């Protein structure tokens, strides 16, 4: 009897292992059984911003698809460069991923001695979503339009300030472009993340901020901040009555944040392909599409090659914009 149980138990274990192997072959051929342990997802921003929101949604999906937890590791600091550096120097084995943000392509223009190379130290997986930025002010600021804000800044130069999660972050470069095109002087107050910046904006410690719609929409709808304009050329479906900055007195203004997924350079291509497939599947989920739409984020089709080309194109373009600032 005991011998029969042992034999049956052995057959059962072999069947489970075989089924797992077949499943991995179908979903990720050539990955060597990846993963066999939890994966770390570095988010180079503090909790509370759009990068964190999107990164956590992707990590939950990957956890389901990979069969192991994808653990979020927030590493804010230096406008996103601290987290980027940690990811760039991690082992290229698929067990460290990075939720990439605009700092990856803007920092080379602002930091001449970065500890990583955005074009060589990462293996792009894909862009997850574009995130329109919205310009908001604290209710105490006596303006209700972009035109009135520009007029106030010109009449009282240096008296206004804006919050941003560090030099090179999406909100910072979006604001810097606004200041440059409007030809006004507004002081930059740097924070370690969108969350801390938002806390001071809501308290009236800073007067204005550019931020991603996912993080700001709840505060806009609760009238805790006043929205003045959207950064993209088209209005957002999430806030259809809010005009674009371009149509509000700053023609030609058009920029958006984005969030993507990368791994350290040298990560085996089969693992990159597997992650790219799961990311593409995430963007096809109806529940995810509805959730992101309500938050103002827009899914985009992408691939490792597309994301790589995007990075190579964006870096020199932002150097032209940010060098004079």
N, C-alpha and C positions, 0 to 999 in steps of 0.2 A: 504493500500500500504506500509506504513511504517513498519507495523508488519511483512509483507511478507519479506521485505528487511532485517529486523533484524533476522528473522528465517533463511533466506538464508545465511546471513553473519555468523551466528552461526554454521550452518552446514559446511560451507566452512572452518572455523577455526578448527572445530573438525576433518575434513578430513585431513587438513595439519598436525595437531598434531599426528593423527593416523598414517599417512604415515611416519612421522619422527620416530615414535616409532617402526613401523614395520621395517624400514631400520636399526635402531640401534639394534634391536633384531637379524636381520640377520647377521650384520657385527660385533656385539660385545655383544652377549648375556650375561646378568648378570653384565653389566657395570654400571647399574643405570642411563642410559641416558648420560653417559660421551661421549664427553665433553659438558658442557653448557656455557663455556667461553673460551677465548684464553689460550693457553698453552705456557709456557716459556721453551725455549731450551737453556741451558747453554753450551757455548763452552769455555773450559778453556784455550784458546789461543787467541792471538790478530788476527784481520782480516789479511788474506793474506796467511796463511799456508794451508797445505793439510787437517788438522783437521777442519779448518773453511770452506774450500771448500766443503768437504763431508757433514759436519753438515748442511750447508745451503741447499744443494740439498735434504737431507732427510727432513728437516723442511718444505720445499716447498711442497714435496709430502704429508707429514702428514697433512698439512693445507688443501690440496684438499680432502683427504680421511676423515678427521675428521669433516670438515665443519666449523671449527674455525681456526683462525690464530695461527700458531706456531711461536712465536716471538723469534728471535735469541738474546741472551744476552751474548756478549763476556766478559769473566772474566779472563783475563790473569794474571799471577803472580805466583811466587814460582814454576816454572816449571810445571804448570798445577794444582798444589795443592790447590790454592785459589778457582778456579771454582769447583774442586772436593768436597772441604769442604762445599761450599755453597749448592751444590746439595745434599750432604749427610745429611745435617741438615734441608732440606726443608720438608714441609708436604708431607706425602706419599699418595697423592690423585690423582696423574696422571697429575697434572698441572705444575710440574717441571720435566724436563727431562735433561739428561746430554749426550753430545757427548763425549764419553770416548775415551781416547788415551793411549799409552803405559805408561804414567806417573802413571796410576792407579796401574800398577803391578811392576813398577821399584822403585817408591818412598819409599816403605817399606824398601828397602835396603839402601836408602840414608838418610832418615829422621826417626830416632828412635822414635820421639814423634809426629807423625802425629795426626791431630785433627779428623781423621776419620779412619775407618778400611775398607780396600778395600774388604775384604771377608764377612763382616757382614752388612755394611751400604748401600749396593746397591742391587737393584733388576735387574739383567741383562736382557736385551731384546734380543740382538743379535749383532754379529759382522757384520758390513756393508761391509768393504773391507780391503784388505791388500794393503799396499802402499810401494813398493820398495823404498829404499833410494838411492840417487845418490850422489856420492862424486864429488864436484865441487871446483874449485879454481878460484881466480881472475886472469884475463889474464896477470897480471904483474908477477905472480909467474912463474919462469922459469922451469916448468915441464910440460910434456905432457903424463905422464903415472903414474900409481900407483908405479911402481918400482922407477921411478925418484923422486917421492915425498918422498918415504921412504928413499932413498939415501940422499936427501937434508936434511931431518929431522935428520938423523944420523950424517951427516957431520957438521950440525949447530944446535945442540940440544937447544931447548928453544927459537929459533928465529921465529918459525912458530906458528900461533894461528888459532883456529877455532871458529866459531860462533855457538851458539845453544840457543834455547829458554828455558833456565833454566835447572838446575840439575834434572835428572830423565826423561826429555822429550825424545821422540823417537830419534831426531837427536843427543842429548847428549849421550845416551847410545850406539847408533850406532857408534859414533866417539870414545867413550871410549873403546869399544871393539876393534876397529881398532888400536888405540894407544897401547893397551895392547898386541894384537897379533903381531903387527909389532915391538914391543919393541922399541918405539921411544918416545921422549918427545915433545908434541905439546900442547900449552897452551889453556885452555878452557876460552872463553869469553862469559859470560851469558847475555842473553837478555830477555825481557818480552814477546817476541813472535817471530814467524818466520818472520813476516813482518818487524819489526825493524832490525832483524838480516840481512835480505836480503838487506835492504837499505845500511847498512854499508859494506856488502860484495861487492855490486855493485860499491860502492864508493872507494873501496880499503882500507877501514879502518881495515878490517879483511881479512885474506888470503884464508881461505877455509871454507867449510861448508858441512855437510851432511843434506839433506833435501828430502822431498817427491817429487816424480816426478810431481804431479799436480802443485806444486808451482814453480818448477825450469825449467820445459820444455820450457816455453816461453823465458826465459833468455838464455837457452842453444842454442835454435834455432836462437836467435838474436845475438849470440856470445858475450853476455855480461859477461858470465862466461864460463869456460872450464870444461867439464865433463871428469872425469877420470875413473869412474867405477860404476857399479851397486852393491848394497849390497846383493842381493839374489843369490842363486846358479845358477839360469837360467837368461839369458838375458831378457830384457823387449821388448815386441813387439812394444812399443812406441819408443824405441831407439835401434833397433836391431843391429846396428853396434858398440854399446858401450859394451866393455867387462865387465864381472863380476870382482869384486875385487879378488875373489878366483882364477880366471884364470890369473890374472895380477900380481901374485907374493905373494898372501896371501892365500894359500890353506886352505880350511875348513871354510873360512869366509862366513857366511850365516845368514842374519837377515833381518827383514822387519818391517816397521811400520804398524799400523792397526788403524782403527777407528770403534767404536761400539756405541750402544745406551743402556743407562741404566736409571733407575729411583731410587728414594730413597727406601730403604728397607721398607717393609710394604705396598707398593703400591698394591692394590687388584689384585689378579691373573687374573681375567677377563680383567682388563685394560692392564696388561702386555701381555696377549695373543692377545688382539686386536692390540696393537702396534707392536708385533712380526709379525702378519699377514700383516700389512701394510708395514713393513720393507721388508718382503719377497716379497711382490708384487712390491715394488719399484725396487728390484734387477732383476725382470723379465721384466721390461720395456725396450724395444729395444732402445729407445732414451737415457735412462740412461746408458745402457750397452755400447753404442757407445761413449757417452761422457766420461765415465770413462776409456774406453780403450785408447782413444786418450791422456788421461792424465796419463796413466801408472798405474792406480789403478785397482785392480782385485777384483771382487765380490766373496764372499765365502758364501756357505750355512751355516746357523747358526740358533740357537734356544736359548731360555732362558737357557736351561739345558747345551747346548754346550758352551755358553759363560761363564756360571758359572764355568764349569769344566776347561775351558781355563784359567780363572783368578786364580783359585786354583793351577793350574800347573805352571803358569808363575812366580808367586811371588817367590817361593823357588829357581827356576832356575836362576832368575836374582840376587837373593841374593848371589849366588855362584860367579857370574860374577863380580858384582859391589862392593862387600865388600872389595876385595883386592885393588881396585883402589883409 
